[in-house]
Amino acid sequence: MILLPSIRLPETAMNTDSPINRVEQVQVDDLACWRIHTAHGEALITQQGAQLLSYQPHEQPPLVWLSDEAGYRRGQSVRGGVPVCWPWFGPLE
C-alpha cells in the first residue's frame, strides 16, 4: 500500500464531535482509495465504484474486511466489500 498526502480538515472539524477527523488518499494495488479516520473507527473506500473494503471500530476487531489475496485492478470490478450508494440512488437532499 502506498500512502499519498492526507487531507486535513479545518481545526474546527478536528474534534471528537466531528464525524470525520482525517481522510487520507491511499493506493491499494491499482486502485486509489480513501482511508477515513474518526474518533470511532477507520474505514477504507475505493474511489472506483465506491466500495467499502474495510471498517474497524476504534480498539475493536474489524467488522468488514476482505481477503489479503484479493486483487484490486483499475477498470475491473471489486469483488467483495459493501457498495456506498449515497447519493447515487436517491435525491441528494
C-alpha positions as CSV (number, residue, x, y, z in Angstrom):
1,M,0.0,0.0,0.0
2,I,1.3,3.4,-0.9
3,L,0.3,6.4,1.3
4,L,-0.4,9.6,-0.6
5,P,-0.8,13.0,1.1
6,S,-3.6,13.1,3.6
7,I,-6.4,15.7,3.5
8,R,-6.5,17.8,6.7
9,L,-9.9,19.3,7.8
10,P,-10.2,22.7,9.4
11,E,-9.3,22.9,13.1
12,T,-13.0,23.4,13.9
13,A,-13.7,19.9,12.5
14,M,-10.8,18.2,14.3
15,N,-12.6,17.2,17.5
16,T,-14.4,14.1,18.7
17,D,-17.8,15.6,17.9
18,S,-16.8,15.8,14.2
19,P,-18.0,12.9,12.1
20,I,-14.6,12.8,10.2
21,N,-11.3,13.7,11.7
22,R,-9.0,12.8,8.8
23,V,-9.2,11.5,5.2
24,E,-6.1,10.0,3.6
25,Q,-5.7,9.1,-0.1
26,V,-4.0,5.7,-0.3
27,Q,-3.2,3.3,-3.2
28,V,-4.3,-0.4,-2.8
29,D,-2.7,-2.3,-5.7
30,D,-4.0,-0.4,-8.8
31,L,-6.9,1.4,-7.0
32,A,-7.0,4.8,-5.4
33,C,-8.8,4.7,-2.1
34,W,-9.8,6.9,0.8
35,R,-8.9,5.9,4.4
36,I,-11.3,7.7,6.7
37,H,-10.3,8.1,10.3
38,T,-12.7,9.2,13.1
39,A,-12.7,9.0,16.9
40,H,-14.9,5.9,16.5
41,G,-13.0,3.9,13.9
42,E,-11.4,3.7,10.5
43,A,-12.8,2.8,7.0
44,L,-11.2,2.1,3.6
45,I,-13.3,3.0,0.5
46,T,-12.3,2.7,-3.2
47,Q,-12.7,5.7,-5.4
48,Q,-13.6,3.4,-8.3
49,G,-17.1,2.0,-7.6
50,A,-17.2,3.4,-4.0
51,Q,-16.8,0.1,-2.3
52,L,-16.3,-0.1,1.4
53,L,-13.3,-2.5,1.7
54,S,-12.8,-2.4,5.5
55,Y,-14.3,-1.0,8.6
56,Q,-12.8,-1.3,12.1
57,P,-14.2,0.4,15.2
58,H,-11.6,2.0,17.4
59,E,-9.9,-0.6,19.6
60,Q,-12.2,-3.4,18.2
61,P,-11.7,-6.2,15.7
62,P,-12.6,-5.4,12.1
63,L,-16.3,-5.7,11.2
64,V,-15.8,-5.5,7.4
65,W,-12.7,-6.9,5.7
66,L,-11.6,-8.7,2.5
67,S,-9.1,-11.5,1.9
68,D,-5.4,-10.5,1.8
69,E,-5.4,-12.5,-1.5
70,A,-8.0,-10.2,-3.2
71,G,-6.6,-8.2,-6.2
72,Y,-7.7,-4.7,-7.0
73,R,-7.2,-3.7,-10.6
74,R,-8.2,-0.4,-12.3
75,G,-11.2,-0.9,-14.6
76,Q,-12.2,-4.3,-13.1
77,S,-15.0,-4.9,-10.6
78,V,-14.1,-5.1,-6.9
79,R,-15.3,-8.4,-5.6
80,G,-16.5,-8.1,-2.1
81,G,-17.0,-5.2,0.2
82,V,-20.1,-3.1,0.6
83,P,-21.2,-0.6,-2.1
84,V,-21.6,3.0,-0.8
85,C,-24.9,4.0,-2.6
86,W,-25.5,7.6,-1.4
87,P,-26.3,9.8,-3.3
88,W,-26.5,7.8,-6.5
89,F,-29.7,6.0,-5.7
90,G,-31.7,8.8,-4.3
91,P,-32.0,12.6,-4.0
92,L,-29.1,14.5,-2.5
93,E,-31.5,16.2,-0.1
